[in-house]
Amino acid sequence: MSLATSYLNQFRRPSGWFGKFNLLLMNRRHSRLTDWGLSHVSVKRDATILDVGCGGGRTVAKLAAATNGKVYGVDFSAASVAMSRSFNRSLVAVGRVVIEAAPVSRLPFPERMFDLVTAVETHFYWPDLPNDTREVLRVLKPGGKIVIIAEAYKGGKRARAIQLFADAMRPLGYSHLDVAEHHDLLVAAGFADVSVVEDYDRGWLCAVGTRPA
């Protein structure tokens, strides 16, 4: 792997000291985006929730604050798992939060377990986006929702800069979708009541779908 590719891979799979630094930045940089995206779904007080690609763990903490239920996080980066556990150490200690090392392609959970699955700034790194989206559908309860939150998408306000990043990341399997393609992704995976909201001025996107009853 070239030096440039190794650097870009830190955004996809953080590792080492640079990965830890990047995760700290992600926790801060994605916070308002996450709040905006989560405002488009209702979180039940007893919900069981999964955050896929939990990164530095701040989204897990936000979800745990929104429910009395249990929140799980998964990531295939060892650095992300370690930081997410550390960020949520008190909640992990009392069993409210569980963080596991796992790929989205093979989620280590039974069918119909979760009321909500979140994916913040991560789905474009999934190795097989159509099949991985169906894997998320598998672990959702009937009526459960997926919410995909991103500022890296095709056609937004910062499209030119993000396109350059997407082109550089393409050898690592990066998926670059526009608003309509996010809608089609969820419909093709089997989700119903799909909606995609874009805040063009801030360059933010939120896609929501429901597992049919």
Residue pairs with C-beta under 8 A, 6 or more apart in sequence:
1 9
4 168
5 171
5 172
8 168
8 169
8 172
9 172
10 18
10 19
10 22
11 22
11 125
11 169
12 125
12 169
12 172
12 174
13 19
13 76
13 77
13 125
14 20
14 22
14 23
14 55
14 77
14 79
14 80
15 77
15 78
15 79
16 79
19 77
19 79
19 80
20 79
20 83
23 55
23 56
23 79
23 80
23 83
24 56
24 83
26 55
26 56
26 58
26 121
27 55
27 56
27 57
27 58
27 87
30 55
30 58
30 59
30 120
30 121
31 58
33 120
33 121
33 149
33 151
33 204
34 58
34 59
34 62
34 120
34 149
35 62
36 149
36 199
36 202
36 204
36 206
37 118
37 120
37 147
37 149
37 204
37 206
38 62
38 63
38 66
38 118
38 147
38 149
40 147
40 195
40 197
40 206
40 208
41 116
41 145
41 147
41 208
43 49
43 63
43 66
43 67
43 116
44 67
44 69
44 115
45 67
45 68
45 69
46 67
46 68
46 69
47 66
47 67
47 69
47 115
47 116
48 69
48 70
48 71
48 72
48 113
48 114
48 115
49 63
49 67
49 69
49 70
49 71
49 72
49 114
49 115
49 116
49 117
49 118
50 71
50 72
50 73
50 74
50 107
50 109
50 113
50 114
50 116
50 117
50 118
50 139
51 59
51 60
51 63
51 71
51 72
51 73
51 74
51 117
51 118
51 119
51 120
52 74
52 104
52 107
52 117
52 118
52 119
52 122
52 123
52 136
53 74
53 75
53 80
53 104
53 119
53 120
53 121
53 122
53 123
53 125
54 60
54 73
54 74
54 75
54 80
54 81
54 84
54 99
55 75
55 77
55 80
55 83
55 84
55 120
55 121
55 122
56 80
56 83
56 84
56 87
57 73
57 83
57 84
57 85
57 86
57 87
57 88
57 99
58 87
59 73
59 118
59 120
60 71
60 73
60 84
60 87
60 88
60 91
60 97
60 99
61 87
61 88
61 91
63 71
63 116
63 118
64 71
64 88
64 91
64 96
64 97
69 115
70 95
70 96
70 97
70 98
71 91
71 96
71 97
71 98
72 97
72 98
72 99
72 100
72 109
72 114
73 84
73 88
73 97
73 98
73 99
73 100
74 99
74 100
74 101
74 102
74 103
74 104
74 107
74 108
75 81
75 84
75 99
75 101
75 102
76 101
76 102
76 103
76 104
78 101
81 99
81 100
81 101
84 99
85 92
85 99
88 97
88 99
91 97
92 98
92 99
100 108
102 108
103 127
104 126
104 127
104 132
104 135
104 136
105 126
105 127
105 128
105 131
105 132
105 135
106 135
107 135
107 136
107 138
107 139
109 139
110 139
111 138
111 139
112 139
112 140
112 141
112 142
112 144
113 139
113 140
113 141
114 139
114 140
114 141
114 144
115 140
115 141
115 143
115 144
115 145
116 144
116 145
116 146
116 147
117 136
117 139
117 140
117 144
117 145
117 146
117 147
118 146
118 147
118 149
119 136
119 146
119 147
119 148
119 149
120 149
120 150
121 149
121 150
121 151
121 152
123 129
123 132
123 133
123 148
123 150
123 175
124 150
124 152
124 153
124 166
124 169
124 174
124 175
124 176
124 177
125 172
125 173
125 174
125 175
126 132
126 133
126 175
127 173
129 175
129 185
130 185
130 188
130 189
133 146
133 185
133 186
133 189
134 189
134 190
136 146
136 189
137 146
137 189
137 190
137 191
137 211
140 146
140 211
141 211
142 211
142 212
142 213
143 210
143 211
143 213
144 210
144 211
145 208
145 209
145 210
145 211
146 186
146 191
146 207
146 208
146 209
146 211
147 206
147 207
147 208
148 182
148 186
148 205
148 206
148 207
148 208
149 204
149 205
149 206
150 204
150 205
150 206
151 158
151 202
151 203
151 204
151 205
152 162
152 165
152 166
152 176
153 162
153 176
153 177
153 178
153 179
153 182
153 205
154 162
154 163
154 166
154 176
154 177
154 178
154 181
155 178
155 179
156 162
156 198
156 200
156 203
156 204
156 205
157 200
157 201
157 202
157 203
158 203
162 176
163 176
166 174
166 176
170 176
177 185
179 196
179 198
179 205
180 196
182 196
182 205
182 207
183 194
183 195
183 196
183 207
185 207
186 194
186 207
186 209
187 194
187 209
189 209
190 211
190 212
191 209
191 210
191 211
191 212
192 209
192 210
192 211
192 212
193 208
193 209
193 210
194 207
194 208
194 209
194 210
195 207
195 208
195 209
196 205
196 206
196 207
196 208
197 205
197 206
197 207
197 208
198 204
198 205
198 206
199 205
